[in-house]
């Protein structure tokens, strides 16, 4: 009997990270709050755009009301001027979890940044340190010939990673190209190292909407963000447009509007188009992960029942 009791005691205190992923506008934020309440947990954001306190509207960060419902971590915790990377995120989240496991048996991690989710679940691959000469050469290419030159180069060197990466993010393109040229191997192959063991269980669930419905939600949310003051928010950070934190869908198009390159109507249309493309890339990334159990976000009872069974 003592062995059985000991086993049950251990099982009851098993620590589990519930990971909720999916494309932008799929309903992750609201569901994460419901899950956190249900399992008496706190929320960790793994959306690399929501880290920045100056741009909550354009990154669809949780509202003040949502933040008050459940404690959130890694939302608005940085300035756009701060240097931060996925390796730091991995370390910071693991440190936070170590502390939170003293109080909670479950924690919720939610986000659409696949690289950041993977870093917490499996660790960051060990890649070569940057070669400063090569970095300068590639930066020079970017400055003289623009983003398209980097996209063409990466597609030639590593077509597999090209299909996964945010091709509008020059920092990630530069790093992948740099690794390919340094090592003679594809960035994809070097990122497939053995996962690091974690001292907690991981349960992954994904939200998937029919494409037409997701596109409708993207369009409606974009219009709502504009009504909430996205233009004013973008204007306030426009002087810092060179920062990597602002090299993201929405801000680039609005900056082009401010600079007379697009009308406001054209900018909003491009935001919707580029957000749809971004959502498609997110799903391409997540669909490669066999550990994710997929659900329609409208079927919450099915999600709750699945997690109850897993936990």
Rosetta silent file (secondary structure, phi, psi, omega in degrees, C-alpha in Angstrom):
SEQUENCE: XXXXXXXXXXXXXXXXXXXXXXXXXXXXXXXXXXXXXXXXXXXXXXXXXXXXXXXXXXXXXXXXXXXXXXXXXXXXXXXXXXXXXXXXXXXXXXXXXXXXXXXXXXXXXXXXXXXXXXXXXXXXXXXXXXXXXXXXXXXXXXXXXXXXXXXXXXXXXXXXXXXXXXXXXXXXXXXXXXXXXXXXXXXXXXXXXXXXXXXXXXXXXXXXXXXXXXXXXXXXXXXXXXXXXXXXXXXXXXXXXXXXXXXXXXXXXXXXXXXXXXXXXXXXXXXXXXXXXXXXXXXXXXXXXXXXXXXXXXXXXXXXXXXXXXX
SCORE:     score description
SCORE:     0.000 S_00000001
   1 L     0.000  -38.042 -177.787    0.000    0.000    0.000 S_00000001
   2 H   -61.792  -38.099  179.384    2.817    2.411    0.822 S_00000001
   3 H   -63.835  -40.502  179.735    4.222    2.071   -2.685 S_00000001
   4 H   -64.532  -43.756 -179.985    0.840    2.867   -4.206 S_00000001
   5 H   -63.119  -41.893  179.469    0.399    5.899   -1.989 S_00000001
   6 H   -62.090  -42.074  179.507    3.870    7.142   -2.845 S_00000001
   7 H   -61.644  -44.618 -179.129    3.197    6.728   -6.559 S_00000001
   8 H   -64.654  -37.363  178.698   -0.077    8.656   -6.290 S_00000001
   9 H   -63.005  -44.040  178.835    1.615   11.401   -4.338 S_00000001
  10 H   -63.297  -43.763 -178.197    4.283   11.756   -7.023 S_00000001
  11 H   -63.192  -38.745 -177.650    1.699   11.728   -9.813 S_00000001
  12 H   -66.468  -24.708 -176.746   -0.378   14.367   -8.082 S_00000001
  13 L  -108.827   14.841  177.041    2.613   16.711   -7.930 S_00000001
  14 L   -63.946  132.999 -177.923    3.981   16.106  -11.416 S_00000001
  15 L   -90.639  132.295 -176.107    4.821   19.448  -13.002 S_00000001
  16 E  -133.786  129.738  172.501    3.413   20.059  -16.465 S_00000001
  17 E   -96.267  114.571  176.184    3.914   22.871  -18.938 S_00000001
  18 E   -89.425  119.345 -176.031    0.817   23.176  -21.135 S_00000001
  19 E  -106.928  121.506 -178.656    1.905   24.684  -24.447 S_00000001
  20 E  -113.612  117.179 -176.365   -0.749   26.403  -26.567 S_00000001
  21 E  -127.077  174.369  179.253    0.252   27.298  -30.132 S_00000001
  22 E   151.533  176.476 -177.883   -1.336   28.305  -33.424 S_00000001
  23 L   -76.516  166.987  174.172   -1.366   31.088  -35.969 S_00000001
  24 L   -58.394  143.339  177.744   -2.072   34.714  -35.251 S_00000001
  25 L    71.273   16.583 -179.424   -5.793   35.480  -34.715 S_00000001
  26 L   -90.704   -4.270  176.924   -6.627   31.857  -33.884 S_00000001
  27 L    99.287   20.304 -175.336   -7.865   32.678  -30.370 S_00000001
  28 H   -65.639  -41.909 -173.577   -4.834   31.681  -28.290 S_00000001
  29 H   -61.343  -50.128 -178.912   -4.937   34.594  -25.829 S_00000001
  30 H   -63.668  -42.605 -179.632   -8.519   34.068  -24.663 S_00000001
  31 H   -66.930  -37.785  179.110   -8.176   30.305  -24.407 S_00000001
  32 H   -59.067  -39.336  178.699   -4.895   30.605  -22.482 S_00000001
  33 H   -65.494  -42.520  177.774   -6.689   32.675  -19.842 S_00000001
  34 H   -62.483  -41.388  179.287   -9.454   30.075  -19.559 S_00000001
  35 H   -65.962  -41.457 -179.617   -6.878   27.296  -19.213 S_00000001
  36 H   -62.058  -40.020  177.633   -4.932   29.216  -16.587 S_00000001
  37 H   -67.532  -42.246 -177.182   -8.085   29.683  -14.521 S_00000001
  38 H   -63.819  -41.171 -175.509   -9.115   26.059  -14.959 S_00000001
  39 L  -102.460   10.367  178.289   -5.750   24.655  -13.896 S_00000001
  40 L    52.327   59.872 -174.496   -4.914   27.416  -11.398 S_00000001
  41 L  -130.829  174.867  173.251   -1.816   28.423  -13.337 S_00000001
  42 L  -113.604  166.275 -172.643   -0.020   31.479  -14.670 S_00000001
  43 E  -112.527  134.616  173.188    0.719   32.350  -18.299 S_00000001
  44 E  -110.925  123.119  177.065    4.049   32.646  -20.091 S_00000001
  45 E   -84.563  130.626  174.262    3.940   34.448  -23.427 S_00000001
  46 L  -115.506   35.241  174.217    6.083   32.956  -26.179 S_00000001
  47 L  -103.617  107.288 -171.718    5.158   35.637  -28.699 S_00000001
  48 L   -65.238  -15.589  178.966    8.404   37.452  -29.404 S_00000001
  49 L   -86.345  -21.883 -177.407    6.575   40.570  -30.625 S_00000001
  50 L   -85.193   -0.749  177.300    4.566   40.976  -27.419 S_00000001
  51 L   -65.971  -25.365 -165.897    7.677   41.425  -25.291 S_00000001
  52 E   -93.972  121.361 -171.661    7.837   45.131  -26.220 S_00000001
  53 H   -68.322  -23.808 -176.252    5.938   47.579  -24.042 S_00000001
  54 H   -79.571  -12.095 -170.719    5.690   50.343  -26.671 S_00000001
  55 H  -131.194   50.949 -177.014    3.670   48.332  -29.221 S_00000001
  56 L   -68.935  -33.086 -176.713    0.804   46.425  -27.527 S_00000001
  57 L   -70.553  -51.408 -176.202   -1.854   47.241  -30.126 S_00000001
  58 L   -68.431  -16.632  177.874    0.068   46.240  -33.222 S_00000001
  59 L  -103.156    6.262 -179.779    1.257   42.991  -31.660 S_00000001
  60 L    53.221   41.498  177.942   -2.228   42.059  -30.382 S_00000001
  61 L   -67.732  156.427  175.705   -0.873   41.774  -26.848 S_00000001
  62 L   -54.431  141.333  179.655   -3.313   40.891  -24.062 S_00000001
  63 L   -73.170  169.649  177.457   -5.325   43.934  -22.988 S_00000001
  64 H   -58.697  -38.826  179.290   -5.084   45.461  -19.520 S_00000001
  65 H   -64.534  -42.009  179.218   -8.346   43.733  -18.638 S_00000001
  66 H   -67.062  -38.829 -179.818   -7.005   40.355  -19.784 S_00000001
  67 H   -65.702  -27.658 -179.674   -3.735   40.860  -17.909 S_00000001
  68 H   -77.560  -20.287 -177.604   -5.697   41.502  -14.713 S_00000001
  69 H   -73.552  -37.671 -176.653   -7.553   38.180  -14.973 S_00000001
  70 L  -145.270  139.785  175.835   -4.456   35.983  -14.754 S_00000001
  71 L   -60.281  129.862  177.591   -0.771   36.762  -14.060 S_00000001
  72 E  -115.435  148.730  176.246    1.175   36.975  -17.345 S_00000001
  73 E  -125.279  145.724  179.178    4.924   36.845  -17.883 S_00000001
  74 L    67.526   37.289  170.799    6.971   38.165  -20.807 S_00000001
  75 L  -123.526  118.658 -179.745    4.313   40.629  -21.971 S_00000001
  76 L    63.023   27.626 -176.738    5.486   44.236  -22.223 S_00000001
  77 L   -91.796   -6.791 -178.603    8.581   43.372  -20.218 S_00000001
  78 E  -128.052  163.894  169.546   11.081   44.932  -22.637 S_00000001
  79 L   -97.981  153.329  177.436   11.627   48.153  -24.551 S_00000001
  80 L   -60.318  -17.943 -179.500   11.991   48.101  -28.324 S_00000001
  81 L   -88.086   -6.866  179.754   15.507   49.421  -27.694 S_00000001
  82 L   -78.528  143.768  172.415   16.520   46.389  -25.635 S_00000001
  83 L   -89.919  125.987 -177.564   18.643   43.651  -27.145 S_00000001
  84 L  -151.154  145.144 -178.991   17.038   40.274  -26.507 S_00000001
  85 L  -140.629  175.694 -174.425   17.243   36.891  -28.186 S_00000001
  86 H   -66.798  -30.928  178.128   15.794   33.406  -28.063 S_00000001
  87 H   -66.001  -41.284  176.355   18.675   32.031  -25.998 S_00000001
  88 H   -64.595  -38.728  179.114   18.008   34.610  -23.273 S_00000001
  89 H   -61.551  -45.888  178.145   14.317   33.751  -23.425 S_00000001
  90 H   -55.047  -49.299 -178.455   15.060   30.065  -22.908 S_00000001
  91 H   -63.849  -43.620 -177.474   17.153   30.820  -19.828 S_00000001
  92 H   -65.410  -40.869 -179.186   14.662   33.319  -18.404 S_00000001
  93 H   -68.870  -42.880  179.675   11.678   30.992  -18.817 S_00000001
  94 H   -62.906  -36.994  177.693   13.458   27.988  -17.288 S_00000001
  95 H   -66.690  -42.790  178.361   14.480   30.135  -14.346 S_00000001
  96 H   -63.075  -44.501 -179.425   10.909   31.362  -13.919 S_00000001
  97 H   -61.915  -40.684  179.153    9.497   27.842  -14.120 S_00000001
  98 H   -57.054  -38.079  178.774   11.910   26.599  -11.499 S_00000001
  99 H   -74.510  -43.055 -175.287   10.503   29.204   -9.139 S_00000001
 100 H   -70.401  -27.598  179.287    6.848   28.718  -10.122 S_00000001
 101 L   -63.553  -17.104  176.997    6.958   24.922   -9.680 S_00000001
 102 L   -69.180  -22.150 -176.763    7.234   25.604   -5.951 S_00000001
 103 L  -113.272  -36.860 -172.309    3.644   26.885   -6.108 S_00000001
 104 L  -115.240  149.208  172.445    2.019   25.430   -9.209 S_00000001
 105 L   -92.392  -23.234  176.102    1.667   21.967  -10.725 S_00000001
 106 E  -129.178  149.924  169.072    0.825   23.428  -14.132 S_00000001
 107 E  -134.461  154.126 -179.234    1.906   26.494  -16.091 S_00000001
 108 E  -111.492  127.864  171.286    0.591   27.699  -19.453 S_00000001
 109 E  -115.367  127.920 -174.664    2.884   28.828  -22.266 S_00000001
 110 E  -133.178  139.564  176.236    1.157   30.452  -25.225 S_00000001
 111 L   167.797  168.853 -179.506    2.432   31.993  -28.438 S_00000001
 112 L  -113.055    5.932  178.971    2.970   31.878  -32.146 S_00000001
 113 L   -91.367   94.794 -172.993    6.752   32.260  -32.246 S_00000001
 114 H   -57.047  -37.919 -179.377    7.797   28.699  -33.029 S_00000001
 115 H   -63.161  -38.529 -178.393   11.481   29.257  -32.417 S_00000001
 116 H   -74.602  -38.198  175.269   10.799   30.564  -28.902 S_00000001
 117 H   -62.028  -46.827 -178.062    8.394   27.748  -28.074 S_00000001
 118 H   -63.198  -34.916 -179.542   10.912   25.182  -29.275 S_00000001
 119 H   -61.978  -41.774  179.952   13.691   26.775  -27.218 S_00000001
 120 H   -72.468  -40.263 -175.616   11.777   26.235  -23.975 S_00000001
 121 H   -76.369  -37.332 -171.611   10.557   22.742  -24.858 S_00000001
 122 H  -129.829  -10.103  179.590   13.719   21.318  -26.406 S_00000001
 123 L    95.782  159.370  178.429   16.540   23.831  -26.065 S_00000001
 124 L   -88.635  135.009  177.817   18.503   25.996  -28.454 S_00000001
 125 L   -68.888  148.715  179.059   20.850   24.262  -30.837 S_00000001
 126 L   -84.368  107.972 -179.017   24.534   25.014  -30.520 S_00000001
 127 L  -111.781  158.529 -178.245   25.466   27.017  -33.600 S_00000001
 128 L   -63.511  147.978  175.513   28.795   28.671  -34.426 S_00000001
 129 L   -64.431  151.335 -179.151   29.497   32.139  -33.085 S_00000001
 130 L   -59.317  142.295  172.370   29.098   34.924  -35.643 S_00000001
 131 L   -94.037  113.481 -172.291   32.019   35.678  -37.934 S_00000001
 132 H   -60.341  -38.316  179.752   32.343   39.471  -37.788 S_00000001
 133 H   -64.613  -46.161  178.723   33.850   39.787  -41.273 S_00000001
 134 H   -65.436  -39.973  178.531   31.112   37.702  -42.830 S_00000001
 135 H   -59.484  -44.036  178.473   28.462   39.546  -40.803 S_00000001
 136 H   -62.799  -39.344  179.992   29.732   42.887  -42.141 S_00000001
 137 H   -63.289  -43.945 -179.013   29.691   41.517  -45.682 S_00000001
 138 H   -71.825  -36.189  175.733   26.084   40.340  -45.379 S_00000001
 139 H   -63.428  -37.535  178.194   24.960   43.559  -43.716 S_00000001
 140 H   -64.330  -40.795  177.082   26.517   45.450  -46.601 S_00000001
 141 H   -60.811  -43.238 -179.947   24.559   43.260  -49.037 S_00000001
 142 H   -62.800  -44.888 -178.437   21.363   44.016  -47.141 S_00000001
 143 H   -66.020  -36.175 -175.158   21.983   47.773  -47.114 S_00000001
 144 H   -86.010  -36.311 -173.190   22.821   47.948  -50.806 S_00000001
 145 H  -118.735   -3.872  172.179   20.364   45.461  -52.315 S_00000001
 146 L    83.108 -176.735 -174.942   17.668   45.131  -49.684 S_00000001
 147 H   -62.045  -36.705 -177.172   15.665   42.316  -48.162 S_00000001
 148 H   -58.677  -35.830 -179.428   15.030   40.577  -51.502 S_00000001
 149 H   -65.097  -37.962  177.570   18.758   39.857  -51.909 S_00000001
 150 H   -68.961  -40.552  179.612   18.826   38.059  -48.552 S_00000001
 151 H   -61.247  -44.173  179.712   15.700   36.093  -49.395 S_00000001
 152 H   -63.113  -41.772 -177.594   17.181   34.907  -52.702 S_00000001
 153 H   -66.239  -44.380 -179.737   20.441   33.942  -51.037 S_00000001
 154 H   -66.559  -40.878 -179.799   18.794   31.954  -48.239 S_00000001
 155 H   -59.764  -34.735  178.492   16.434   30.181  -50.635 S_00000001
 156 H   -74.046  -41.367 -176.052   19.459   29.000  -52.605 S_00000001
 157 H   -77.917  -36.515 -174.193   21.490   27.949  -49.548 S_00000001
 158 L  -151.536   77.914 -177.812   18.705   26.384  -47.474 S_00000001
 159 H   -61.373  -27.324  179.687   15.314   26.042  -49.182 S_00000001
 160 H   -66.823  -47.925 -179.911   13.928   24.036  -46.241 S_00000001
 161 H   -69.163  -31.337  178.663   14.523   26.792  -43.691 S_00000001
 162 H   -57.650  -34.796 -179.177   13.357   29.388  -46.219 S_00000001
 163 L   -74.968  -16.569 -176.312    9.892   27.804  -46.082 S_00000001
 164 L  -102.999  -35.464 -171.015    9.787   28.094  -42.279 S_00000001
 165 L   -75.169  156.157  170.617   11.446   31.388  -41.418 S_00000001
 166 L   -72.689  102.152 -172.983    9.788   34.803  -41.361 S_00000001
 167 L   -71.900   -4.261  176.008   11.266   35.951  -44.686 S_00000001
 168 L   -99.213    7.184  179.302   10.566   39.579  -43.789 S_00000001
 169 L  -106.207   99.103 -175.209   12.851   39.436  -40.756 S_00000001
 170 H   -62.476  -29.944 -179.439   16.372   40.360  -41.958 S_00000001
 171 H   -62.172  -43.956 -179.573   17.975   39.426  -38.632 S_00000001
 172 H   -72.651  -36.112  176.600   16.885   35.795  -38.958 S_00000001
 173 H   -62.971  -46.011 -179.150   17.735   35.682  -42.656 S_00000001
 174 H   -60.170  -44.581 -178.208   21.214   37.064  -41.967 S_00000001
 175 H   -63.984  -43.545 -179.074   21.878   34.568  -39.191 S_00000001
 176 H   -64.885  -43.776  178.877   20.770   31.574  -41.274 S_00000001
 177 H   -61.686  -44.079 -179.788   22.832   32.661  -44.298 S_00000001
 178 H   -57.843  -46.706 -179.973   25.814   33.296  -42.062 S_00000001
 179 H   -64.643  -42.685  178.445   25.655   29.789  -40.541 S_00000001
 180 H   -58.836  -44.847 -176.402   25.289   28.176  -43.981 S_00000001
 181 H   -73.547  -33.329  179.421   28.317   30.037  -45.317 S_00000001
 182 H   -69.060  -41.385 -169.606   30.417   29.435  -42.185 S_00000001
 183 H  -102.100  -20.425 -174.582   29.822   25.706  -41.944 S_00000001
 184 L    78.925    2.813  177.076   29.046   24.558  -45.478 S_00000001
 185 L  -112.379  163.285  176.348   25.904   22.890  -44.057 S_00000001
 186 L   -74.947  150.206  176.442   22.299   24.019  -44.152 S_00000001
 187 H   -61.529  -36.707  179.734   20.981   25.940  -41.184 S_00000001
 188 H   -56.921  -47.472 -176.176   18.097   23.420  -41.066 S_00000001
 189 H   -66.536  -33.990 -178.172   20.402   20.457  -40.497 S_00000001
 190 H   -78.272  -15.947  178.943   22.349   22.186  -37.746 S_00000001
 191 L   -87.461   -1.365 -174.226   19.164   23.105  -35.892 S_00000001
 192 L  -101.969   41.319  177.912   18.144   19.434  -35.534 S_00000001
 193 L   -72.249  167.262  179.445   20.285   18.528  -32.555 S_00000001
 194 L   -63.306  131.600 -179.714   19.087   16.134  -29.844 S_00000001
 195 L   -60.229  147.077  176.285   16.493   17.808  -27.575 S_00000001
 196 L   -82.275  138.123  178.092   17.600   18.770  -24.087 S_00000001
 197 L   -67.703  145.432  177.465   15.808   16.953  -21.275 S_00000001
 198 L  -118.815  144.115 -178.341   13.464   19.065  -19.151 S_00000001
 199 L   -83.809   33.753  177.399   12.579   18.379  -15.503 S_00000001
 200 L  -154.872  160.582  177.405    8.863   18.710  -16.239 S_00000001
 201 E   -80.559  153.863  177.741    6.229   17.205  -18.528 S_00000001
 202 E  -129.425  126.970  175.233    5.157   19.032  -21.686 S_00000001
 203 E  -121.201  121.037 -176.622    1.697   18.793  -23.264 S_00000001
 204 E  -108.658  130.858  172.494    1.249   20.650  -26.549 S_00000001
 205 E  -127.704  146.274 -179.046   -2.066   21.661  -28.069 S_00000001
 206 E  -123.690  148.968  177.074   -2.620   23.652  -31.241 S_00000001
 207 E  -105.553  129.612 -178.401   -5.501   25.761  -32.517 S_00000001
 208 L  -135.288  123.969  177.299   -6.449   25.414  -36.152 S_00000001
 209 L  -108.965  152.149  172.385   -9.181   27.266  -38.005 S_00000001
 210 L   -58.430  139.594 -170.239  -10.459   26.705  -41.529 S_00000001
 211 H   -53.768  -44.933 -177.755   -8.466   29.057  -43.779 S_00000001
 212 H   -61.792  -43.263 -179.804  -11.394   31.226  -44.889 S_00000001
 213 H   -66.545  -41.227  178.239  -12.554   31.795  -41.310 S_00000001
 214 H   -61.081  -43.849  179.334   -9.020   32.574  -40.139 S_00000001
 215 H   -61.335  -39.775  177.310   -8.619   35.148  -42.919 S_00000001
 216 H   -62.300  -40.782  179.781  -11.906   36.770  -41.919 S_00000001
 217 H   -67.542  -37.473  176.728  -10.706   36.982  -38.332 S_00000001
 218 H   -61.669  -44.872 -179.304   -7.403   38.507  -39.444 S_00000001
 219 H   -64.741  -44.841 -179.861   -9.243   41.187  -41.428 S_00000001
 220 H   -64.595  -40.734 -179.049  -11.655   41.975  -38.578 S_00000001
 221 H   -68.082  -38.136  177.417   -8.877   42.133  -36.013 S_00000001
 222 H   -60.238  -45.745  178.797   -6.798   44.452  -38.188 S_00000001
 223 H   -62.233  -39.791  179.340   -9.739   46.843  -38.505 S_00000001
 224 H   -66.158  -39.201  178.819  -10.319   46.687  -34.755 S_00000001
 225 H   -64.709  -35.777  176.976   -6.645   47.415  -34.046 S_00000001
 226 H   -65.352  -40.737  178.872   -6.858   50.481  -36.269 S_00000001
 227 H   -65.138  -30.347 -178.156   -9.903   51.690  -34.293 S_00000001
 228 L   -78.990   -4.728  175.962   -7.990   51.169  -31.042 S_00000001
 229 L   107.849   27.580 -178.473   -5.296   53.630  -32.117 S_00000001
 230 H   -60.884  -36.415 -179.527   -2.702   51.600  -33.976 S_00000001
 231 H   -61.033  -45.995  178.810   -1.780   54.581  -36.186 S_00000001
 232 H   -61.810  -40.918  178.718   -0.905   56.712  -33.150 S_00000001
 233 H   -61.836  -45.906 -179.618    1.084   53.851  -31.661 S_00000001
 234 H   -64.674  -38.010  178.277    3.015   53.363  -34.896 S_00000001
 235 H   -61.784  -37.900 -176.633    3.664   57.108  -35.191 S_00000001
 236 H   -67.316  -25.915 -179.160    5.156   57.162  -31.697 S_00000001
 237 H  -105.828   -2.532 -177.325    7.766   54.525  -32.606 S_00000001
 238 H   -53.013  -39.260  178.710    8.350   55.607  -36.221 S_00000001
 239 H   -60.599  -17.739 -179.430   11.624   57.437  -35.326 S_00000001
 240 H  -105.880   26.173 -172.349   12.991   54.033  -34.231 S_00000001
 241 L   -61.218  -18.276 -179.762   11.958   52.168  -37.382 S_00000001
 242 L   -75.100  -13.593 -176.342   15.507   50.841  -37.831 S_00000001
 243 L   -73.235  145.039 -177.826   15.190   48.678  -34.700 S_00000001
 244 H   -61.732  -33.086 -178.787   14.692   44.945  -35.191 S_00000001
 245 H   -60.705  -24.101 -177.820   11.678   44.914  -32.845 S_00000001
 246 H  -100.019    2.200  179.019    9.782   47.039  -35.372 S_00000001
 247 L   -86.836   67.950 -172.888   10.728   45.000  -38.401 S_00000001
 248 L  -146.105  161.956 -177.939    7.426   43.185  -38.329 S_00000001
 249 L   -56.203  134.679  178.137    4.109   42.978  -40.120 S_00000001
 250 L   106.062  -56.102 -178.005    1.999   46.066  -39.588 S_00000001
 251 H   -72.452  -40.465  179.539    4.650   48.564  -38.619 S_00000001
 252 H   -61.255  -41.060 -179.375    6.542   48.376  -41.900 S_00000001
 253 H   -69.154  -40.855  178.855    3.344   49.050  -43.844 S_00000001
 254 H   -69.755  -34.881  175.865    2.300   51.942  -41.587 S_00000001
 255 H   -62.780  -39.206  177.845    5.787   53.433  -41.771 S_00000001
 256 H   -63.430  -34.772  175.488    5.475   53.339  -45.567 S_00000001
 257 H   -66.041  -45.912  179.536    2.184   55.244  -45.183 S_00000001
 258 H   -59.455  -33.790 -175.752    3.796   57.877  -42.971 S_00000001
 259 L   -91.650    9.556  174.220    6.548   58.322  -45.550 S_00000001
 260 L    79.165   10.170 -178.744    4.123   58.785  -48.445 S_00000001
 261 L   -84.082  -23.623  179.589    4.891   55.485  -50.152 S_00000001
 262 L  -137.027  152.010  167.840    1.381   54.078  -49.586 S_00000001
 263 L   -76.720  165.574  179.116   -2.081   55.474  -48.955 S_00000001
 264 H   -62.166  -41.276  179.402   -3.676   54.466  -45.661 S_00000001
 265 H   -61.764  -42.062  178.368   -6.070   52.160  -47.506 S_00000001
 266 H   -64.733  -40.070 -179.230   -3.154   50.507  -49.344 S_00000001
 267 H   -63.431  -44.690 -179.206   -1.228   50.109  -46.084 S_00000001
 268 H   -64.968  -40.761  178.208   -4.163   48.415  -44.328 S_00000001
 269 H   -61.672  -42.349  179.564   -4.719   46.106  -47.299 S_00000001
 270 H   -67.502  -35.767  177.149   -1.035   45.131  -47.281 S_00000001
 271 H   -60.092  -46.046 -179.203   -1.162   44.522  -43.524 S_00000001
 272 H   -63.780  -43.777  179.995   -4.031   42.072  -43.989 S_00000001
 273 H   -62.759  -47.785 -177.439   -2.286   40.321  -46.886 S_00000001
 274 H   -70.241  -29.029  175.792    1.050   40.043  -45.078 S_00000001
 275 H   -68.966  -39.258  176.267   -0.635   38.873  -41.867 S_00000001
 276 H   -61.204  -42.293  178.877   -2.324   36.065  -43.801 S_00000001
 277 H   -65.356  -39.985  178.535    1.062   35.048  -45.205 S_00000001
 278 H   -62.269  -42.929  178.878    2.601   35.214  -41.741 S_00000001
 279 H   -60.818  -39.378  178.966   -0.173   32.970  -40.369 S_00000001
 280 H   -63.940  -40.945  178.695    0.525   30.447  -43.125 S_00000001
 281 H   -66.824  -38.120  177.070    4.232   30.349  -42.219 S_00000001
 282 H   -58.719  -46.333 -178.154    3.378   29.878  -38.554 S_00000001
 283 H   -67.594  -35.172  175.985    1.221   26.861  -39.361 S_00000001
 284 H   -59.016  -42.697  178.930    3.908   25.416  -41.636 S_00000001
 285 H   -63.478  -54.223 -172.838    6.309   25.529  -38.679 S_00000001
 286 H   -68.544  -31.942 -178.654    3.934   24.053  -36.108 S_00000001
 287 H   -66.553  -16.089  177.613    2.564   21.324  -38.387 S_00000001
 288 L   -80.499   -7.545 -178.177    6.037   19.784  -38.479 S_00000001
 289 L   -95.704  107.724 -178.081    5.802   19.070  -34.738 S_00000001
 290 L   -70.843  -10.854 -178.838    4.185   15.630  -34.166 S_00000001
 291 L   -78.906  -12.875 -176.074    3.805   16.351  -30.438 S_00000001
 292 E   -84.895  129.354  174.179    1.049   18.914  -31.045 S_00000001
 293 E   -98.146  123.651 -171.255   -2.567   17.771  -30.702 S_00000001
 294 E   -96.174  143.236  179.894   -4.771   19.960  -32.916 S_00000001
 295 E  -141.469  153.300  166.628   -8.218   21.345  -32.080 S_00000001
 296 L   -76.701  128.265 -176.532  -10.770   23.750  -33.450 S_00000001
 297 L   -61.609  -18.410  179.031  -10.703   26.673  -30.989 S_00000001
 298 L   -74.759  -21.166 -176.008  -14.510   26.698  -30.898 S_00000001
 299 L   -95.387   69.328 -173.806  -14.555   23.211  -29.361 S_00000001
 300 H   -67.946  -36.463 -178.938  -13.331   24.173  -25.912 S_00000001
 301 H   -61.221  -37.972  178.831  -14.921   21.238  -24.084 S_00000001
 302 H   -64.995  -39.382  178.107  -12.952   18.820  -26.240 S_00000001
 303 H   -64.532  -46.938 -179.860   -9.757   20.694  -25.393 S_00000001
 304 H   -61.216  -42.744 -179.502  -10.560   20.691  -21.668 S_00000001
 305 H   -64.614  -39.732  178.931  -11.391   16.989  -21.699 S_00000001
 306 H   -62.860  -46.712 -179.009   -8.163   16.148  -23.527 S_00000001
 307 H   -67.997  -37.771  176.114   -6.053   18.086  -21.038 S_00000001
 308 H   -58.612  -41.287  179.624   -7.924   16.636  -18.060 S_00000001
 309 H   -67.555  -40.215 -179.780   -7.094   13.189  -19.409 S_00000001
 310 H   -68.492  -32.850 -175.533   -3.429   14.038  -20.023 S_00000001
 311 L   -92.959    0.000    0.000   -2.990   15.558  -16.578 S_00000001
